[in-house]
Amino acid sequence: MSTLVLIPARLASTRLPGKPLSDIAGKPMVVRVAEQAAAANLGRVVVAVDAQQTFDVVSAHGFEAVMTDVGHESGSDRIYQALNIVDPNGRTETVVNVQGDLPTVEPRIIRAAVDLLRDPAVDIGTLGVVITREEERRNENVVKIVGSPLEEERLRALYFTRATAPWGDGPLYHHVGLYAYRRAALERFVSLQPSTLERRERLEQLRALEAGMRIDAAIVDAVPLGVDTAEDLERARHLLSRNNQP
């Protein structure tokens, strides 16, 4: 199964300008992500950028970059353009979208999302983590997966929501926004218009479910730190500086 890992890296950010190039323990954040993606040993890794500055930095650190349009509304649109630039002949079978603001993402959980596609019924693989902190159960910024258990560490996703769901006793799962697509699934997904529930919840993955696509989630034990704010950046610096100590 030919796999291409794509890392969307948009330079402009309302809350954290220049986010992909933010220094974390001596390296730009997007380079940290590329290193983790490469360590997953899945195949070719390409950073999809929208600015020459990012392109130059990524290239200077030995990673492949491709220039994409500035105006993409989502990371999915950006990686689809990048896919068609770097693989116009359609040789890639699996496309992995690793967000460029996940500097602590572990290679093993990237592989876990891809492994779900061994089941031919699955269109998209993603990740979930059991919520252990009570405040996260009620936090609308912590997206939850509502799913049907298939195995001890695997769900078939039925819904994604910012609400506290499902009701009643049992675990709640934090959705980690990392995706492994079959190429045909990504092509179909980006051809669809935003769906009703997607607009309401502000969650892009609901578009796929509303269109009848199957998403499975591997349940892993670590939520990679997503860097959206200056506070997140300082936390990432602390974590990776500590990890880099001899």
N, C-alpha and C positions, 0 to 999 in steps of 0.2 A: 504494500500500500504506500504509494508515493506521497510524502507529507511535506508541506510547506508551512513554516511558522512565520506569521506576519505580525509585526508589532506597530500598531498605529501610534504616531507621535505628533500631535498637533501642538505647535509652538505657542499659539495664543491661548491664554487661560484667564478667565475673569478673576478667579480667586487667587491664582498663583502664576503670574506672568512668567513666560520662559520655562515652564515646569519641566519639560524633558531634559533641559540642560542644567538643571539644578545640581550642584555638587553634593554627592553623598560619599563621604569617606574617600575623597580623592578622585572620584569618577562621576561623570554625568549620569543622572538617573536612568536615562534611556539605555545607556551602555550597560549599566547594572542589570537591567531587564534582559537585554540581548545576551549577556553572559549566562544568565540562568536558563534562557530558552535554548541556547547552544548546548548547555550541559545536559539537557533532556535527551539529546542524541536522537532526535526524531527526523532530522533532515535539514534542508536549507533554511536559514533564518534571514529574514529581510525586514528592515525597518522602513515603514511607509511614512515619509515625512512630508511637510508642507512648506518648508523654508530651507533656503540654501545653507543657513547657519547650522541647522540640525543635520543636514546631509553631510556637511563637511566634518562635523564633530564625529558622527557615527563612522564615517569612512576613515578618519584619522585613527580611530581605535580598532580598525581592522574588520569592521562589520559591513555588510552590504546594505545600501540604502537605495530607495527609489523615490522619486519626486511625485507627489500626488497633488490634486487640486486643493486649494485653500478652502473652498466653500462647502465641503462635505458636511452633512448634518450629523453623521454618525460614524463611529469607527468601522461598522460593517460596510458602509459605502466606500470608505477609504481602503479597506483591505481588498474589496472586490476590484477596485481600480488597480491596485498594486498587483493583484493576482494576474490580471489580464496584461499588465506590462511585462512582468517577469516570466510568465508562462503562457504566452499567446497560443501555443499549440495544444493546450489542454492536457498536458501530461500529469499534472498534479491531481491526485484523487482526494486528498484530505487537506483542509486548510484550517490552521489553528490560529485563533485570534487571541494573542496575549497582550493585554493592555499595557501601554508604555509607562504607566504610573504605578506599577506593582514591583518595586525593586526588591522585595523580599520573597517573591514567588519562588517556590521550591520546584526543581525539575521533576520530582516524582509526582507532584500533583498535576503538572502539565501532561505528563504521560497518562495519568489516570483518566483525564477527559478523553484523550485519544483512544484509549483502550475500549471505551464504550462502543466505538464504531465497529468493533469486531462483530457485533450483533447487526446483521443486515437490515433489521427493522428500524434501527435508530438513525435519524437524520442528523441530529446535533447532540454532541456530548458537552456537558458542563459539570459544575462542581457545587457541592453543598457541605456545610459544616454544622454540627449540632450546636444550637444556641445554649450557652451555659449561664450567661449573665441576664438577670431578670430585666434590667433596663433595655436590653437589646430586643427583647420580645415585643416591647411597645414602641420602639424607635422606628419611625417611618423611613429613615434613611438606611435601615437594615432590611434589605429585601429578603422575603421569605419564599422558599419553595414549598408548595403544597403538592405532595406526590404520593404515589402508591408504591410501597416497598416491593421490590422484585427479588432482592437478595439482602444480606445483612448490611452491605455498604453500597447499595444502589437503589435509586428511586426512578420511577417513570413520572416525569413532571406532568401534573394536571393543571397547575396554575402558578403564577408568580404574583406576589402582592406586597405592598408596603404595610398592610394591616397585620394584626396579630392573628395568624391563622395556621392550621385549623383550630377550631374550638375544641375544648375538652382535654383530657389527660393524654400525655404523650409528648414526644420530642417536637420541637420546632427547628427548622433548618434555615440557616443563613445562606443565601445564594452568593456564590463567588462568580463574578462576571468574566469568566474565561470560557471560550467556546472552541470546540472542534467540529467543523462542518464537513460533511461530504460536499464535494465541489458542486454537485447538482443542487444540493440543499441551499448552499449559499447563493447560487445563481437565482434560484426561485425566491429566496427570502428578499433579496434586494430588488426584485421585480415587483414585489407587492406594495400596495399603498399602506400607510400607517393604519392600524386597525382601531376599532372602537375602544377596546379595553386597553390597548397600548397607550392611546391618548389619555384615557382616564387615569391609569396608574402611573403613567410616564415610565413605562418599562417596555423596551423594544422587543424583548423576547416573546411577549404575548402575541405579537404579529404572527410568529411561526405557529404557535399553538392554535390560534384562531383559524389559521389556514389548514389545519389538520396535520401539521408536521409533528413528528415525534421527537421529544427532547428527553434524554435520560441524564441523570446526575449521579456522579460518583461521590459518595460521602467520604470526605477526607477529614484529617484531624487538625488542620491549620488554616486560618484565614490570612492570606497574604495582605500586608498593609497597603492599602490604597492611599496614594498621596494626593490630596485635594486642597489642603490648606497649609499655611506656614507651620502650624502646629504638627500636622502629619509629617511634614518634611523634617522637622527637628527630631521627631520620634524615629524616623527612618535612619537619620544620621547617627542617632544614639545606638540603635540596634546594630547597624552594620559596622560602626566603629568598634563596638564591643566584640562583634564576631570576628573582626580582622586582627584583634590583638593576639600576639603570640602566646 
